Amino acid sequence: VQQQLQQLMVERDHGHAASLEEQRRVEAERDAVQQQLQQAMAERDQQHVASLEEQRRAEAERNVVQQQLQQAMAERDQQHAASQEEQRRVEAERDAVQQQLQQ
């Protein structure tokens, strides 16, 4: 009986050791998966930050170009207005000269 009891205790100890080993293996796998997940999330966050920075840079560039375009259009409009004013002045002078010649 004592020998059977010892045999059962040895088997129980082996079973317990195997159970502990399995538990350690599962925990190690879980830790590895969790570490991979954290790394993937960190990489995703870095990519998101880089994407936001690129978006801000592109918007800033677009704003500069738009501002330059508006400035160029304003200058063109001023030149056009000045040209029209000069044309009116020349026509008025011509009309005055022509009127003097007709008198």
Contacts in CASP RR format, 6 or more apart in sequence:
PFRMAT RR
TARGET T0000
AUTHOR 0000-0000-0000
METHOD contacts of the structure
MODEL  1
VQQQLQQLMVERDHGHAASLEEQRRVEAERDAVQQQLQQAMAERDQQHVA
SLEEQRRAEAERNVVQQQLQQAMAERDQQHAASQEEQRRVEAERDAVQQQ
LQQ
END
